[in-house]
Amino acid sequence: MASLPTSHVFVEEDQTYGCRATRLSLSNKPLCRLGANVLGIDPVADSIGTAQLHSSFDPDLHHVIRYKACTLEELLGEEGAEEAEEGDGKFDAIVASEVVEHLADLETFTFCCSNMLKPGGSLFITTINKTRLSYVLGIIVAEQLLRIVPSGTHDWDKFISPVALERLLESNSFSVQSIRGMLYNPLSGNWSWTNNTDINYALHALKVSEEPLPDLD
């Protein structure tokens, strides 16, 4: 198993399944076991408290995982104080899983991600494409018919296509490396990779290194 001797921030503001804290805790633990130091954030204090409780049952992760009740914007604002004490206040990777389709201001979110990452750092995003199929399956079927998620969880106007997301990221010092479709099986509860990005997809982008201008003298 590969090791990740780095610092990570895991961004989780998803309300899709009504179990935010459990998802936050379970998503961070695999990164910790790979050797990463993880900071999990959520704006809801109760979710953070429950996630901390989950982690307390695993003493091996106690010193490598932290939780903070805040948004990414608030964390960026504190970078010069608390986060700076841990080094240069930057992170090697950000994971935003099922987050961007709930945000009203993607431009600000992308700007914050860029400023929190070190040059060459990775941004991992999973979200929902803006297609007719995603509206039918993600809202009509999942919310209104099968009631897998609470009604009103998703707003189709906030969904974003891979092309639009890539354009937004590239305008904020990112270079998109890969985009892959994701398929959810409601019977098994498992996800699998697919070449089709019409519904869910995952994206990996790198923050472009800021290289100094050449000396012309």
N, C-alpha and C positions, 0 to 999 in steps of 0.2 A: 504494500500500500504506500503510495507516495505521501511525502510529508509536505506541509505548508508552513514553513517557518516565517510566517508573516502576521500582520495585524489586519483584521477584517472588520467591516461594519455591516451588519445585516439590517436592512430596512424593511420593516413589516408593518403596514398600515391597512391590511386587508380585513374586510368585514364579511367576506363571502360566505364563510361556513359557520359563523357565529361561535367560533372557538379560537379566537385570536391568540390567546396566551399559549395554548397547547401547540398550535402551529409554529409560533415564534420559538418556543423551547425546542421542539423536535427538529426544526430546520437548522438551528444553530449547532446542535450537538455533533452532527457528522463533521462539520468544519473544525470543531475543537479536537476531535479524535484524529484528524489529519495533521494536527500540530498548529492550528491557527489560534491566535488570540482574538476572541470575538466580542463585539459590542452589539447587542440587540436593542433596537429602539422601537417605541410605540408611543403615540401621544396619550393613550389611555393608561392611567396609573394602575388601575385594577388589573389590567392585562399584564403589566410588568411584574406586579406582585405575584401573580399566579405563575408566571414563567420562572421567576426566581425560586418559587417553591418547588417546581418541577426539577430544576437544576440541583437543588439542595440534596436530592436523593442520589446524586451521582458525585461522590467526593472527588473523583479524578478530574472533574471539569470545573471545580470550584474556583481555581485560580486562573483559568483561561477564558472564562465567559462572564461578561457583565451585562447588565440591563439598565436602561435609562428611559424614563418617561419624558419623551420630547419628540419634536419633529426634526427632520433633517435640517430645516432652516434654522431651528434653535440650536442644534448641535454645531452648525457652521458658525453661528454667532459666538459660541463659547470656545471656539478653537484656539483663540489667542490666550485663553486662560487655562481652564482645566485640561483640555486635550493637549495643549502645548507642553504640559508637564511630562507627557509620555514620549516626547521626541519632537518631531517637527509638526505634529498635529495632523498629519496626513494618513491616509489608509491605502493599503495595497489593493483592496477590492471592496466593492459594494454589491450586495445582492438585494434586488428589489423584486420580490416575488408577489405577483398579483396585487400590485400597488398602483401602477400608473393609470389603470382604467377607473380609479376612484378619485383622481386628482383634478382639481379645477384649474391649476396653473402648472402645466407641464414644463413651461419655459423656466420657471423659477426652480423647479425640482431638478431639471437637467443642469442648470447653472450650479446649484449646490453640489450635485454629484461631482461635477468637474472640479470644483474648488476643494472638495474633501479628498480627492484621490491624488496620489503621487503621480508624477509623469510615468507613463507606462503601466499604470494601474488598470485593473479590470472592472468593468461594470456589467453585471449580469441582470437581465430583465426577463421576466415572464409576464405575458399580458394577453389581451384578447384583440384580435383583428377587427376592423370595422367593415364588416360585410353583411349582406342579407342573411347569409347562413348563420353567422354569429348572433344576429338578432333573434332568429328563429330558435336556435338551440340554446343560446345563453340566457335569453330572457323569457321567451314564450314557453319553451319546454322546461328549462331548469327551474324557473321561478313560478310560472303560472300553472303548469300541468303536473310535473313531477314534484315540485316544491322541494327540490334538492337544496336550494338556497332561499332565504326569505324574499318575498315580493318587494321590489323596489331596490334590491341590492345594487343592480347595475343600471347605468344610464348609457344607452347606445351612443349618445352624442360624445361621450368621453372615451369611447373606444378609439384606437389609433392603428392605422395600417403600418406594416413593417417599413414601407417606403417613407411615409411621413415621419415615423419615429427615427429612422436612419438620418433623414434630412435634418431633423431637430438636433440629434446628437452631433452630427458633423459640424453644425454651426456653433457648438459649444466645446470644441477641441477634442472630439472623439473620432475614432476610426472604427467603424463596424467590421468585425472579423467574421462573424457567422450568424445566420438566422435559420432556425429549424422549427418545423411544426411540432405540436404536441397534441396527443389524442388521449382523452380521458374515457375510461371504461366505467360507467356508473355501477355495473354489476360487481366487478372485482374491486373497484376503488383504486385502480392502478393507472398510472400514466405511461405512455410509450411515445417514442419519437416517430415522426412521420415527415414526408416531404411536403405535405399539404399544410399551408399556413392560413387557411381560410377561417379557422376558429381561434385556437390558441397557438401561441408561438413563443420561442425563447430567443433572446438576442444576447450576443457577447460583443462588447466594444472595449477598445483600449483608449486611455487618455493619451493624446499625442504628446510626445516629449517636447518640451520647450527648449529648442537648441539656440545658443547664442548666435547673433548675426556675425558673419565673417569680418575679420579685421581687414579693411581695405588699405591701410597704411603700408 
